[in-house]
Amino acid sequence: MAVDNGSIAEAARRLNLTAAAVAKRIHALESEIGAVLVTRSGRTIRPTEAGVAIVERARHFVIEARDFKSIAATGRPSGQLRLGTFQSALSGLLPDILALMKQKYPQIDVNITLGISAELYRKVLDGDDLDAVIIAQPPLAIPKSCDWRLLREEPLIVLTRAPAPSRKPHAILASEPFIRLHRRLWPGRLVDGYLRKAGIRPRELYEIDLPEAIAVMVDRGLGVSLLPDWAPPWPEGLSLAKLPLPDARPYARRIGVVWARASLRLRLVYAFLEQAAAARALRPAAKAAKLGARAQR
């Protein structure tokens, strides 16, 4: 903890201990091992070579200890769930799920890793870093060693500055400067597939891997885009129009959870999936209530 935070004082604050107590524990560990583990420079500390080796082994030990706790638990699931997610799901889908998790399973510690779908998928397949990931559905079949559950479908939309032009969506895509979602992303490949099927060769201006940044650029009048209609919130203060597309359902981004069937933390994954389903069921009711409140104003 002290090495991760670079400060004994910060480690003490997080552990609800005094700085002196943390320093005493470090000294005791150094005496037991017979090596200096950290060096101090003012209020900050750095691990020595021996300290780096100890920290890495200690991290693995803590993870294994949590695994043992999860395996041995006969009551409510507990331990650390290592979860990966991408940016728009982190802000649009995950908060509702985590709020429900906190209420029903406060003993589950969710550790979140942010990344793009392809990178997160490889990590859960490797089984070393992540227990489950929220990602766009992979373009290839998911191996039998893993499982998949759908959370949300996001249709492709033409994104323009408001008010929307009177022309049809395909005409807009073919004539306006186009800001493309990067093709290294799986959703970017869906966009590319739709454009090819529709026979549209847009006047490409930029190719960007952040949908939120694309939305801001469209608001500034730089061009139009073709994006999945991701779960709100979208960037605030933008004047945008979303236009539906014909024959676009096969190209919708499907967001879901992938996990390893043989995971030692399978009970934690199932607890997360349970609350993800509950959050999905609550979403339409919350949306209807919000619309009703607006109508009464």
N, C-alpha and C positions, 0 to 999 in steps of 0.2 A: 504493500500500500504506500509506504514512504517513497519507494523508488518510482512507482507509477505517478505519484503526484509531485515528485521532485522536492518535497519539503516534509520535514518531520512535523511541523506545526499543522500542515494541511491534513496529513495522515491522522494526527491526533484528533483533529476536528471531526473527520469522517468516522473515526472509530469511537468517538465519545470518550476519549481518554485525555490525559494531560500530555504535553510534549515530553515532559520528563519521563513519564511512564513508557512512551514509545521508544525514546532513546535508550532507556534501561533495557528494554527487550532486545534492541539491536545489539547492544554491548554484550548481553548474555549469549546471544546467538553467535556472535563473533568469538567469544571465549570458548564456547562449546566446539565450534568448528576449527578454531585455531587459525583464522584468517580474517583480514580486514575486508569488510563487505561493502562499505560506502566511504566516500570522501566528502568532506564538507567544504563549501565555499560560501561564507556568509550564512544566509538562511536556506540555501539550497543544498541538496545532496545529489551525488552521482554514484552509481554502482561501480565498484572495481571489477576487474576481470573475474575474480572469484564471485563477486556479488551477482554479476550477470548470469553466471552458470547456476547459481543457487536460485535466483528469481525464476528462471525458465523451468527448472525442476519443480519449484514450489507451485507455480501456476498449474502445471500438470497434476500435481498432487491434490490441489484444491478442487480441480475439475473432477478428478477421480473420486474424491471424497463426496462431492455432491451427487455423482453417479450412484455411489453405494447407498446414499440416503434415499435417492429416488427409487432404487431397486428394492430396498428393504421396507419402504413405507407401505403399510397395510391400510392406512386410512386415507386421508385427503392427500393428493399429490403435492410434493414439495421439491425444491431444488432450483437449479438454474436452467432456464431454457434459452439456448443461443439461437436467436432468430435473425434472419437476414431479410432485408426489404429494399425496395427502390424508392426514389424521392417522392413521387406523387402518392404512392401507397402509404408512405410514412406519415404524410400530412392528411391524406383523405380517408384512408381505411383504418389504419392502425390505432389512432387515438380512441375511437369508440370501443374497439376490442380490448385495449389495455384498461380502459375504465371499468369494463365488466370483469376483466381478470382480477383487477385490484379488489373489487367487491367480493367475488366468490372464492378466489384463490390467492389471498394476500401472501401466502407462504411460497409462492412461485416467483422467483427473481428472473425477469425477462431481460436478457442482455441483447441489445440491438446492434446489428452491423448494417451499414448503408452501402449500397453498390448498385451495379446494373444487373439485369436479370441473368445474362450469360455467365458473369463472374460468380454470382451467388449460386447459380445452379451447379456449377462445377464444384463449389465448396461443399454443398450438401451431398453430392455424389461421392466425393472423397471421404466424407464422414468425419473429418478431423476438426473442422472449425465450427460448423453450423448444424443444428438439429433439424431445423425447418426453415424454409424461405418463402416469402411472398414474392412471386415473380409473374411476368407474362408467360403464358403457356409456351413451352419450348417448341420450335419448329419440327423437331424429330420426336419419335415416340419415347416416352419416359420408360426407363428400364424397369423390369419387374422387381428389382430390389427397392424401388421407391414407390410412393403413392402420391396421388394428386387429388385435390378438392377445389372445385371452382368457387370463387368468392364474388366475382363481378364480371359482366361483359360490358365493354366500352366500344360503342360503334364509332367508326371514322366519321368525322365532320369536316366540312370546309370552314376554316376560321378566317373571318374578314373583319375589317374595322366597321363598326356600326356608324350609320345605318347600312345594312347589307345592300350590295348592288342588286338591281332588278333582274340581272341576267341569271341563267341557270347555273348550278354549281360547276358543271363540267366546263362551261364557257368561261367562268371565272378562273378556274385552274389553268386553262389553256392560254389565257390572255394576260393575267396579272403576274408581276414578279413573284416568284415562289420561294418560300423559306422552308426547306426540307428538313424533316426529322432524320437524323443521321442513320444511314443504312447499316452501320455496325450494330445498332440496336435492333432487337427483334421486332418491335412495333414499326421501326423505320422500314423493315423489309415488308411488312404488311402494306404500308403506304406505297412502297415501290410496286408491289404486286398489283394493287388496285389501279394505279396509274397505267401500268402496262396493259392490264385487261381492258381498261377503258380507252386505250389508244391515245392517252394524253401525254404530250411531251412539254412539260411546263418550262417557263423561262426562269431557270434556277438562279437564285441570287446568293443564298447561303445554305450550308448544310450543318445543322447544329444538333447536339445530343441532349439539350435541356428543353423540354416542352414549355416550361414556365418562361424561359427566356424568349422562345419563339412567340408566345402570346404577347409579351411586352413589345416585341418588334412589330407584330401585326397592329397593335394599338397605335404605334407611332407612325403608321402608314407606310412602312417599308415594303410590305407585300402581303400575300395571303399564305395560308398553310393548310395542310391536311393532317389532322391529328386524331388520336383517340380522345373521346370525351371523358377525361379522367374525373374521378370523384372530387368534389369540392373539398377544401377551398381552392379557388384559382387566385392568381395575384389580384390584389385589390386596386380599385380605381381605374380599371381598364374599360374601354368602350368597345365591346366585341360583339360580333354576330356569329352564331353557330348554324350552319346550313346542313341539313341531312343530305345523304347521298343515295342515289338509286343503286340497288343490287350490291350493297356494301356489307351485308351481314357476314359472309364468309371471311371478311377481312377485319372483323371486330377484334380488338385486343381482349383476350380472356385472361383475367387475373385470378390466380389461385395460390394454394399452398402446396409445396412439395416437401416430402420428408422421407427419411430412410425407414423402411419397415422394421429393420433390426436395431433401431436406435435404443440405447439404454434409457433414454428419456422419453420413451413412447407415451407414458402416462401424462407427461407434461405437454407433449404435442397434442394429445387427444383433448386435454383440458383447454388448450388454446383453440382448437378447432370447434369445440363446443361453444365457446364464447364468440368465436367468429360467426357461427351460424346464428347465435342470438342477436348479435349486432346487425347482421344482414336482415333479420326478420323485423327488427325495430326501425330500420331506416325508412321504409315507406310511411310508417305511422308518424315518424318525426317530420318527414317532408310534408305530409298532409296537414299536420298541426301548424307548421310554419306558414304554409299557404293560407290556411284559415285565419291565422293572426294577421297576415297582410291584408286579407279581404276586409277585415273589420276596421282597419285604419281609415 
